[in-house]
Amino acid sequence: QVYNVGDNGIDIEGNDSTGGLNNLGFGKQVVVQGNVINGANSGVFLESTGQMIVTGNSVYNTNIAIFINRINSGSYKNIVSNNILINEDGVGETKASNEGVRFNNNVGRSLVTNNFIEGFKYGVRAGSTVSNIVVKDNYFSKILKFLVHIRKETNALIKSSITENFYEQAQVDGFPKTTSPIAEPSYKQDRAFNVSVSPAKLLESNANLRDTYYRTTGSTNNSRSGWGGAYAIYINNETKVYVPNGTIVTGEYLKINGVFYYAHSNTSGEITIRDITDQAAGDYTQTVNGSYTVYVYSTSEYNALLVD
C-alpha cells in the first residue's frame, strides 16, 4: 500500500541504453498485482521494459494512474487488466494531464482490457507514435473529454483497435466521445493510421456514444419568400442562408460546403452567417448559395476540434 507520494507510486525502471527495436529492457516479465496506491503523480510507472502484467490494482487520486513510457529499450507486450483506476474527487481538470492509462513515446503491442476507469479527463491516452494496442471491454465513468485520446500529431496511434467499451453516464453537450477527432478534415485526422474505432456503449440509454462533432444536420432551402429562388443572399452587409426546421442557436458553428461559419442569428430559419475567426460580416454567397447539407456544431464541440 502506497499513500501520498510526490512522484510515482510504483516505478519499474528497466531501461537498457543500448536500445533496439526488440529490446524489452532489464525488467521484463514483471507482474504488478494487488497493490493499493492512493495519491501519486503516476500510480504505476513502467519505463523501457516489456512483457509486464499490471492487474488487480486499486489506484486512486493520481494524475496518471498507469503510465507506459520508453527511453531507449522498448515497452511492448504489456497487459493492463482488471484494475480499479479512480479519481475520487471527480474529473481532475486541476491536474496537469489527468489520464487513466497513458502510452508514450513509441511503445505498444499491448492490451488494455476489463479495467474500471473513473474521474479522468482522458480514459486512455496515446502519445507519440503508439502502435498495436487493443482497448476493449473497459468500463468508463465520469470522463471529461475522450475515452481514448489520440495526440494531435501525425501517426500518434497506428494499427490499433478500440472496440466494445462502455460508458456509464449520459453525455453532456456531446462529451465524452470515444476518441479524439479522426474524421474531421483539417483537424489532424492523420493522427491515426489503420485504427478501427467502435463507439462505446452508453449504459444510460443502451445506445452508442454520439461521436460526431456536429450535433445535428439540416439543409439549405431556396423557397424563402423574396429571395428569388436563391439559397443565400447578401443584404445589408450580411450573408443569410435559409435552413427551415433547423434547431440552430446563435453562437453555434455551421459547416456549409466544407467551410465553417459563425451563426450570428436565426430568424425563422433565416440564418445570418459570419466569419469563423473574427465574426466579421461579409459576402459569402459564392460558397453557400446552393443546395448543401448544413452541419451544426455546438461551441464546445467546435472548440474541441481546435484544442482537444
C-alpha positions, 0 to 999 in steps of 0.5 A: 500500500502506497499513500501520498507520494510526490512522484510515482507510486510504483516505478519499474525502471528497466531501461537498457541504453543500448536500445533496439527495436526488440529490446524489452529492457532489464525488467521484463516479465514483471507482474504488478498485482494487488497493490493499493496506491492512493495519491501519486503523480503516476500510480504505476510507472513502467519505463523501457521494459516489456512483457509486464502484467499490471492487474488487480490494482486499486489506484486512486487520486493520481494524475496518471494512474498507469503510465507506459513510457520508453527511453531507449529499450522498448515497452511492448507486450504489456497487459493492463487488466482488471484494475480499479483506476479512480479519481475520487474527487471527480474529473481532475481538470486541476491536474496537469494531464489527468489520464487513466492509462497513458502510452508514450513515446513509441511503445505498444503491442499491448492490451488494455482490457476489463479495467474500471476507469473513473474521474479522468479527463482522458480514459486512455491516452496515446502519445507519440507514435503508439502502435498495436494496442487493443482497448476493449471491454473497459468500463468508463465513468465520469470522463471529461473529454475522450475515452481514448485520446489520440495526440494531435500529431501525425501517426500518434496511434497506428494499427490499433483497435478500440472496440466494445467499451462502455460508458456509464453516464449520459453525455453532456453537450456531446462529451465524452466521445470515444476518441479524439477527432479522426474524421474531421478534415483539417483537424489532424485526422492523420493522427491515426493510421489503420485504427478501427474505432467502435463507439462505446456503449452508453449504459444510460440509454443502451445506445452508442456514444454520439461521436460526431462533432456536429450535433445535428444536420439540416439543409439549405432551402431556396423557397424563402419568400423574396429571395428569388429562388436563391439559397443565400443572399447578401443584404445589408452587409450580411450573408443569410442562408435559409435552413427551415426546421433547423434547431440552430442557436446563435453562437453555434458553428455551421459547416456549409460546403466544407467551410465553417461559419459563425451563426450570428442569428436565426430568424425563422430559419433565416440564418445570418452567417459570419466569419469563423475567426473574427465574426466579421460580416461579409459576402459569402454567397459564392460558397453557400448559395446552393443546395448543401447539407448544413452541419451544426456544431455546438461551441464546445464541440467546435472548440474541441476540434481546435484544442482537444 
